[in-house]
């Protein structure tokens, strides 16, 4: 096997042989782009030197580096290096660069993880630099980066690029899409005199240029106080700039900026995706491209063929599910949304397509708000709705309406009114509001009956065929929302009366939050309280001593102590359809994987909580505070008229009766999803029998259409493996925009940042608490000591068992009526939601003060 290849012999398909950097340089060379000449020492050479290298265990990085630095290099490899280097010319200065097989990939760039050696002169110096490149595959940072991206150390190899140095007058980096805002086709260029190492390493404040549509939008001079320059005979030096204002003059002309942008466009067009490039301009004015890699941090764009700028809102963010959805989970939610859209007269011809306003990107669902943003009615209604459920998005929408590309286009309110009338008629809103006002027992009985009918609709004969199960699944999903949402007029009546009481009494809504403490009929709080109560009844010994995995094994074997076995089974019979990220029916339920619940019980039993701080006692105390609050608000109303006091007492009594029902529709929808999941697992078993899938759960990496087509046979195991790998990769994404424009812009990134140290959000639950923060990104296995303040991205009901011991709550997402805010109020814990980057700006163990009435978090100075 040839261990040295010229760039002209390399293409993008040779990743395993030459690594990511070399594959890109070969591809760019073959595309006719201006790449300095060079060659690559292939991964075969590394393999020969790395024989016997252990890739696991303690001290891995240090052991691996030492092995590679001390191992003997085969004579044939050394001869190849000398011969290929000599072919470039006599003592030509070169850059020696690492090129790993896990590098410059579409999902992980690994930029800067391995070493580069500049201005290397002489064959022996090149051979030494090659060895040091091999060792740099095992730097601590490279090992940690691979582990964080789920890449197997043993599968990674390293090639080494040897490329002719450019004697650069000026050099730098260029992104062909704005890496901060995400806007596509907006080039961002950083430039400084000398070699690009100064810019890449962050050693200099470079000049910055931003270009879009052939127009230079920004020219910003950096201080450029440092330049890295090549030394005669090899090596580099850092040269400090002299003078009072060395950085005032820009180091690129406008013509050079536009030429760079044109080059970037060619590179992006070749790859079909935005690129992070390195470039240099030599002293003759010639432009060189020294590297290109994908920009891996950009969020993928929705595939939407419609013209013009479009604005999307993250459905996942609204639901508190930051991770990706399984293909079946997304397919199911599209079917549910189709049923909902049909209630307004906008259902699609095929429910499996999903409604026109819903699209998919990054394995998450997005809601197209363009029509609402561009309509007079939408601009009135939407900000108010967002303030309740996703407060941070409201100001973003306010900013969007000023964009001339999203100018007002729909002025008539008739379509909105027509749709609302249709919706209200379908759910019998007037009659149910009247029922809620006049016959509360019947209203509550109706909500229970919806649950009973939902359970009946989920039943299927045990001998149902796979085709029948898929037919049934589609019926359940499409009809779930129209039926279950009929509860909402009753819920809205409760909150409407809450607002009326504020108006009649003159007490601001923010000062009435105690009325909403410890409300009855909330299935989520009932579940949490039952779980705590269960922990006080079970035999404590195994939960205090044994790890969760052993508890799960014993529960499944039926060998837990008798009370624990019986009570946990009873709990899961009622609530086992729930789980973390439960809107995705591709995610296992607690009944399937009870480890989370058993771990929560174990955590409760390890606590030494005061009896007065037990959740049941706190919940009862909250109910008493609510009655006191009602009396106070009624008294304020009475000062304006005796009849007002009576109306307020009546109204707030109804509010408490119905407010907890807000969680009930989702409870029933999730139960429907869990029922469909159980049925689809049987379809999966059938497909395993046909040889289509490996395991029954693989069915969730198909969508509903694909599952039906698979009944005809075939082999989808490769497709499932690809999708599972992509899902795991996407689950590691660290940032998901709440809003996204079709040109890639993340509008929130354009907002003016808050003052240093200021953490503000939406007031969600009144009260002030000072305590230690506990940052939790995933509730599975999380432990929260009594009184600690939970800091998290968002929550769904799978998180709420943690609320029982939390002293306060801080969430990055949500509004005053979002799930986490509602439950926090019911538990009486101070909460602030919609706090930008809270999980990064607050650290575990830090003492913070949460003011749930003011919407502020104070950090230590």
N, C-alpha and C positions, 0 to 999 in steps of 0.2 A: 504494500500500500504506500502511495506517495504521501510523505508526511509534510510536504510544503506545496502550497498552491498559490499561484498568482491570483490577484483579485479578479482578473478577467476570466478565470476558470471557475468562479464561485457564483452560486445563485442562492435565492432565499430558501430553497428546499434542502440546503446542506447544513442545517442547524446542528445536527448531531456530530458532524465532522469538523465544523469550523467555528461553532459558537455563534451567538447572536450578533455581536459587533461585526465580525468578519463577514457573516452572511449578508448583513445590510450593506457593507462596503462593496462586496462583490456585486450585489444587486444594483447598487447605484452606479458602479463602474460600467456594468453591462448596459445600463439605461442611458449611457452617454453623458452622465452628469460629471462635473469637474472634481474628481476625487484624486488626491495625490497618489502616485503609484505605490504599490506595496504587495506584500504576500503574507500568508498565514502559515504558521506551524500548527498542524492539525491536532485534534484531540488524541490521535493515535500516539503521538510523542508523549503526551501527558500520561496516557494509560501505561506506557512502558515504564515510566519513572515512578508511577504511583502504585506499582505492584506491591501487595502486602499492606496497603494503607487501611487502617481500621477507621470506619466512619460512624462510630457510635461510642458512647461511654463518657465518663468524666474527663474533663480537660481535652475534649476532642480538638478544638481549634489549635491549641498550642502543640499537641502531639502531631497533628497533620502537617503543620507548618515545618516543624523540625524534621519530619520524615522527608519532605520534599526538598528542603535546603541541604540535607546531608546525603541523600540518595545519589548514587553514581548515574551519570547520564550516558546512555549507550553511545558508542562511537559513531554509529550511523546517524543518530539524531544530531550529534554535534557537527558532523560533516554536513548534514543538510542545512543547518543554520548558517554555517560559514559560506557554503556555496550560494544559497539564496540571497544572503546579505551582499555578498561580493557582486552578484549579478546586477544590483542596483547602481553600482559605480564604486569608485575608490573612496573608502572611508566616508560614505555618504551619511550625514546626520539623519537619524531616524527616530520616530516615536515607537516605543515598544509597549503594546497595550494588551491587556487581558481580554479574552473573548470567551465567556463561559456559555455552556449550552443552556443554562438558565439565566439569560441576560437579554435585554432589549426585546422582550417578548410583548405581545399585545396586552397582557394583563399584569406584567411586572417588569419594570425597566432595569432594576438592579444598578441604576446609575451610581457610579462612584463606589461600588462595593468591592471591586477588585482594583489592583494598582495599575498605573500608567507611568512610564519612564520616558522623559522627553530629552531630545537632543543627545541621543546615545550614538557614540562614534567608535567604530572598530568592531571586528567580529567577536573578540573575546568579551567586550563590554555588552554586546548584544546577547551573547550566550548567558552571561550573568543576569542580565535583565529578564531574560526568558525564565530562568529558574525562580527569580523573585516574583514574577507574575504567577507562576504555578502556585507558589506558597501563599500568594494573596487570595487565592480561592478560599483559604481557611482563616481569614482574619475574623476576629470576634464579630465584627459588624456584618460580614457576609454570611456567617453561620446563623446569626440571629435573624437576618432578613429572610433567608431560605426557610427557616422554621416558621416565621410569621406568615409566610405565603404557602405553607404546606408542601414544600418541595423536598423530596428525598435527597439527602446528602450523597448517598451512594450512587444516585443516578446522574449526578452532575460531573461534567468533564470540562477541561479548560483548553482552549486553543490560544495562540498568541499571535497578534497582529504586529507586523513590522512594516511601518509606513514612512515614506520619505517626509522629512520635516518641511514645513512651509516657513520660510523666513518672513514672519508676519509683521507688517506695519501696524495692523489692527486686527483684532479677532474677538470672538465671543460666541454667544449662543442665540438661537432664534427658535421661538415656538410659533408654529403656523396656526395655532389657535390660542386665544388668551387663556393662560393656565389659571388665572385668578377668577375671571368672570365666566369662563367656559365658552365665550363667543367664538364660533367657528369663522375661519377665514379672516381672523383679526391677528395679524402677526405682531409678536412682541419680541423686540431685539435688544439684547444687552451687549454693549461693545466697550472695549478698552484697548489702549495701545499695547503692543507686544503680543506674547503668546496668550492663548485662551485660558491657560491654567489659572490666571489671576481671576477671571470671571467665574469659571466653573467652581473653583475652590472657595469663592466668597471672600477672597483677600482684598478686593477692591470694590468701591462703589462705582459701577459702570455708568456710562450714558445709557439712557433707555429711550427707545422709539416704539411707538404703537402705530400700526398701519392697517387701514381697512378700506377696501374698495379703491385702492390706488391713491388714497389720501393719507398723509401723515397726520394722525390725530394728536400725537404727543411727541415732543422733543424735550427730554429732561437730562440735563448735564449732571454727571456724577463727579466726585472729586478726583477720581483717577490718580490718587496719590502714589499708587504702586504699579509697576509694570514688571512682568516676568519676561526676561530676554535670554536668548541662546548665547552660550559662551563659545568662543573658538576652541575647538578640540573636544567639545562635549560638555554636557551639563547645562544648568541654567542659573541665572542670578536674579535676585529681586532688586529692582532699582526704584528708589524713592524719588518722587517728583520734587522739583524745587520751585521756588517762587511763592508769591503770596496767594495766588489763586490759580493753581495748576489746572483745575478742572473746568474753567469757564468755557473754553472752546470745545465744541463737539468734535468727536474723533471720526465721524462719518458725515459725508455730504448727503444731501437729499437724494442725489442720483444714486449713490451707493446704497442708501436705505431701500430705495425702490427696487434696485437690482437684486438685493438680498431677498426682498419680499417675493419677487418674481421667481427666484431660485427656490424659495420655500414652497411656493405654489406648485412648481414642477415636481418637487419631491413628494408633496402630499398627494398630488394627482397620481403619481406612480404607485404609491402604496394604497391609496384610497382611504387614508385615515390621517388625522393630524399628527405632525411629527415634531420632535424635540431634536434640533440639529446643532452641530458645532461647525463653525466656519472660520475662515481666515482670508484676509486680503494681503497679498505680498507687496513688496516695495515697487513692483511694476504695475500695481493696480489690478492684478488678476485675482478673481474671486475663486476660492477653493472650498469644497465641502469636505470636512474631515470626519463627520459622523452623523448618523441619523438613527433615531429610535422612536417608537410610538410614544405619544403622551398618554400614559396609563391612568392618570388621575381624572381625566375628563369623564363626566357621566354620559353614557350613550344616549343618542337622540332617539325620540320616538320615530317610528317609520310611518310618516304621515305624508301622503302625496298631495294634499291640498295646498294651494298656493298661499303666499302671504305669511306674515309672522303669526304664530300661534302661541298661546300661553297655557301651560299645563300645571295642575296641582297634584301633588303626590297623594294618592289614595292610601298608600301604605303609611305615610306620616300621619294622616288623619286617623288611622286605626291603631296607631302606636306599634306598628310592626315594621321595624327598620330593615330587617333582612329580606332576602328575595323570597318569592312565592314559588312553590313547585308548579310545573306545567298544569297538573290537574287542579291545583288550588286556584290558579289564575283562571282556568277554564270555567270552574264552578262559579267563581265570583262574577265573571262576565254573564253567565246565565242568570244569576240572581239579579244583577243590575239590569238585564234585559227586561225581566219581569217588572222591576221598578219603573223603568222608562216607559213601559207600556201603560202604566197608570196615568201618565201625563200625555199619552197619545203619541209617543215617540219610540215605541218599541221597534227593534229591527225585524226584518223578514225572517231571519233565522236566529233564534235566541242564542245559539252557540257563538255567533259572531260578536256578541256583546253590543251594547248601545253605541251610537256614533260618537258620543262624547267620551268614550273610554278607550284608552290605548295602552300599549305595553312597552316598556323599555327598561333595560337593566333587570329583567325578571321581576319587575314591580309594575303595578297598575297606576295609570295617570288619568286624571279627569281633565278634559279640554274645557277651559273656562273662557275661551276666546269670545264666544257669543255673549256671555254674561259681561265680560270686560267692555265689550263694544256696544252694549245696549244701555239705554237710560234706566230701565227697571233693574237690570243687573247691577249697575253701579250704586243703586240705592240699597238693594236687598243683600248683595253678597258681603259687603264689609260687616254688616250687622251679624250675619250668620257666622262669619269667620271669627268675629270677636268672641263668640260663645264657644266655638269648638277648636279654633286654631288661631289664636290671637296674633302670633307673629306674622301670619300671612296677610293680615289686614293692611298694614302699612305698605307691604310689597304691592298689593293690588292698587292702593292709592297712587303709588309711584307709576305703575303700568299705564294708568289711564292718561298720563301726561305724554306718553310716547305717541308721536304722530302716526306711527305704523299701526297703532291700535286705537285709532280715532273712533268717535261715536258713529255707528253705522245703523243701529236699530233703535228707532225712537218710539215706536208704537208699543204700548203696554198690553195690547189685546192678546197676543200669543201667550204672554205670561199668565194673564188673568184666565184665559181659556184653559190652559194647562192646569192651573191651580183648581179651577172649578171641577175639572174632570177628576183630578186626584181626590178632592174633598168628597165628591160624589161616590167614588169607588170605595172609600173607607167609611162612608156614612158619617162624616164628621159632624154635621149639625145634630143628628140624633144622639151621637155618643157624647158630645159635649153636654147636651141636655141631661142625659143619663148620669153623667159625672156630677152635675150640679145638684140633681134632685134625688137620685137613688144610688148612693155610694156603694151599698152592698151589692146591688146588681152590677154596677160598673166593675167592682173587684171580681165578682163571680164571672163576668165576661172574660176578663184577662186570664183567669184560671182555665176557662173553657177553651181559649185559644191554645193553651198548652196541651190540653187533652186531645184536641183535634190534631194538633201537630204530631203528637205521639202516634195517633191512629194512622195518619198519612204515611208515616215512616214504616209501617208494618208491611212485610212481604212474605209470601209463602216460602217455606224453607226450600222447596224444590223449584223456585223460580229460576229460569234459564238466564245465562249471562245477558242475552239480548233484552229480556224482560227487566233485568236489574238496571241496565243502562237506560232503558225507556223510563223506568220509575225514577231513576236519579235525575234525569232531565226534568221530569214533571215536578218533582219536589223542589228543585232548585229554582225553576222559573216561577213557581207559584208561592215560594216561601215568603218573599217580601210583600206582595200584595195582601196576603192573608195576615201575616204577623204584624205588619205596620198599622193594622186597624186599631191597635192598642193606643197609638200615639195621640189621638184626640183627647183621650182621658188624661194622658201625661201632660199634654199642652194646656189643658184646663187648669191643672194644678199650678203650673208655672205662670200662666196668665193671671190667675188669682193672686199669686205672689207679687207680680208687678202691679196689679190693681191696689193691693194693700199698701205698697210703697207710695203710690200716688195719693191714696186717700189719707194716709197718715203723715205724709211729708218726710218719712224716714227713708234715706237713700238705700238702694238695694244692697250696697256693700255693708251697711250697718245692720242688715237683717239676716246675715248668714247663719246665725245661731238657730234660726227657725228650721234650717235644713239639716241640723245635726240629728243623727240616729233615727232617720226616717224608717218606717216599716216598709215591707213588701219589696225590698231590694234583694234580688237573688244573689248578688255578689257579696254583699255584706252578710247576708244570712249564711252563705257558704263559708266565709271566713270565720264567723263566730262559731259555727258548728265544728270547724276544724280545730279551733282553739279548745272548745269544750271537749272534743274527742280526746285531745292530748291530756286533759285532766282525768280522763276515765281509764285510759289504757295502762297496762303494766309497764312501768318506765324502764326496767332493767335493760332490755335489748336495745332500746333506742338511745340510751346513754352510753352504751359500751360498744356497740357494733357499727361498722361502716354501713353506708347506705346500700352498697351493692349486696351486702349480706342480708340486710333487712328485706330487700326486694326478693332475694332468693327464698328466704323463709316465707315471705307473704305468698309468693306463687306456689310454694310447696304446701301451704296451709299449716305451717309449723310455728307461726308467731303465737304468743300466749293467747288464750281463747278470747278474752275481751277485745284485745287489739285486732285479732283476725276478724272477729265478727263486726266490730264497729268500723273498721277501715273498709271492709267490703260494703257495708251499708252506705257509708259516705260516698264511695265510688259508684254505687248503684244510682245515686242521685246526681252527683256532680262529676262523674268520670268522663263525661263528654267534653269537659273543659280542658284547657291546657294553655301553655304559652304560645303566642302567635296562632291562636285558635281559629282565626278567620281563614286560615289555609288548611283545607281538608286533607292536604298531603302530609300534615304534621301529626305525629302520634298524639293520642289523647292520654289523659292521666290513667284511664282504665287500662290502656295498653302498656304504658310505662309509668308505673306509680312511684318511681324513685323520687321525683320532685316533692310529692306529697309526704312520703315517708321521711324525707330529709327535713321538711318543714316541721313535722311532728318532733323529730329528734332535736331540732334547734329549740323549739318551745320548751322541751323537757330539760334542756341544759341550762335554761335561764332560771335566775333566782328572782322572779318578779314579785313585787309586793302585791298582796291580795287586792288592795285598793286600786292597783294599776292594771288588773286583769281586764281584758277587753270587754267582758260582759258588764263589769262594774262601770267602766268608762262609757260604754254604750248607754247604760241606764242613766248615768249622770248627764250624758248629752241630751237625752230625751227630757230630763228635768230642765236643763238650760233652755231647750227649745220652748217649753211651756212658759218659762219666765220671759223669753224673748217675745212670744206672742202677746203676753199680757202687757209688756212694755210698748209694743207697737200699737196695740189696741188703745192703750191709754193716750198715746200721742194722737191717734185718730179721734178719740173722744173729745179732745180739746177743741176740735173743729166741728164737732156735732155728735150728739149721742148715737144717732143712727150709724155713723161711720165706725164707731167702735164695734158695734154688733156685726156689721158687714165684714170688718177686718178679722174678727174672731172666727166668723164662719169661713171666710176665704182662706185664712192660714190653716185652719183645721183641714180643709180640703187639700191644700198644698202639701201638708205632711202626709196625707193619706195617699196621694198620687205621685209625689216626686220620686219615690224609690222605684216606681214602675219604669222609670227611664231606662233602666238596665234590662228590663224584661224582654223587649223585642230582640235584642242581641242574644240574650240567653236562649231564646227559642230558635233563632237563626243558627246559632252554633250547634244546638242540639240537632237541627236538620242536617247540618254539614257532617256531624259525627255519624248520623244514621246513614247518610250517603257513603261516607267513608267505609263503614262496616260492610256495606253491600259491595262496594268496589273492590274491597279486599278479596271477596269471593270471586269476583270477575278476574282479579289478578291470579288467584289460585288456578282458575281454569286456563289462563294464558300460560302459566308455568307448565301445566300438563300438556299444552300444545307445543311446548318448546320455544314459545315466543319470548318469554321472560325467564330470568333466573329465580326471582323471588316474587311473592305476591305484592310486596310494597313497591316493587318497580313500576306498578301500574300508575303510580302517582307522578311518574316522570313522562307520562303520556298525557294528552288532553282527551276530552270526551270523544271527539271524532276519531282520534287515533286508536283509542281503546276499542271502539266499535269495529273499525277496520281490521284491527288485530285479531278479531274473532275468526277471520278467514285464514289465519295462519301466517307464517313468515318468521323472521328472526329480528327482533328489535333490541337485542341485548347490547349491541354496539351503540345504538342510538341512546339507550338509557344510560350507559356508562359515560358517554360524552356529556349528556345533560346533567348527570349527577356531579361530574367534575366541574362543569361550568357553574352549577348551583353552589358548590362548596367554595369556589373561587369568588363568586359574587357575594357570598355571605361575609367575606373578609373586607368588603368595601367599608372604608372608615367614614365616609360622608355621603349622605343622600340628600339632594336638594329638596326643599319643600315646594319650590316652584321652579319651572324650567321653561325657557322659551325655545321655539323650534330652531333658532340659530345657535343654540347651545348655551346662551347666556343664562346664568343663575341670577335672577334679579336681586336676591338678598345680598349677593356679593358686591353690588353697586351701592348699597346703603352706607351712610356715614357711620363709622364705628362709634360705639359708646365711649364715654370718657374712661381713661385708664382706671381700672379697679372697680368700675361701676357694674354691678350685676343687678339688672332689673328685669322684670317680667310682668305677668298678669297676676294680680291678686286673686287667689283661688280659694283660700280657707283662712279666716281671720285668726289672729293670735300671733304671739312672738315667742320664739324658742331659740335658745343658744345651746349648741351641742356639737359633738364630733360628727363630721361628715363621713358617710360611707358611700363611695361611688360604686354603683352596680350597673354593669352593662347587660348582664343576663341573669335573670332570677334563679335559674337552675343551680341549686347547690349554694345559693347566696345565704350568708348569715348576717343578721342585723341584731346588734345588742339593744336592749331596751333603752330608748331615749336617743339613739343615733338618728341622724338626719339622712334620709334616703335621697341620693342624688342620682338621677337616671335619665336616659334619653326620652323615654315615654313609657306608658304602662297600658296593659290590657288586664282583664280579670286574672290571668295567670300570675300577675305580680302582687295582687292585693293581700295574700297572706302575710307579706312583709310589712304591710301597713299597720298590722296589729301591734307591732313592737316599735314602730318608727316614732320618733319625737317630732318629726317634720318631714316635708317633702319638697324637693326641687326637681322640676322636669324641664327638659329642653323644648318639648313640644306641648301643644294643647292650649286651651282657653278656659274660661271660667266654667263652661259646661262640658268640658271634656271628661272622659272617664275618670282619670286620676283625680281631677279637681272635685268631682262629685263625691267620690268615695272618701277623699281626705276630709271634706266638710262633714260627712256623716260620722267619721271617727273623731272629729274635733281636733285634728292635727294641723298646725299651720302649714300652708302650702303656697308656693309660688310656681307658676308654670310658664312655659314659653320663654325660658331663659336661654339666650343664645350661648352655645358652647359651654354649658354648665359642667358637663362631665370632663372637660379639659381644663377649665379655669378653677375648678375646685378639686382638691385632692383628698383621698381617704385619710382620716385622722386629723384633718384641719378643723379647728374650731370656727364655726360660722354662726351667724345669727340670721334667722329667717323671720321676716315680718310679713305675715300672710295677708294683712290688711293693706299695707302700702305697696306690696309687690316687690320687695327689695331683699337682697341677700348681702349682708355685711361680712367682709373677710378681714382677717387680722391685718393691721397695717405693717 
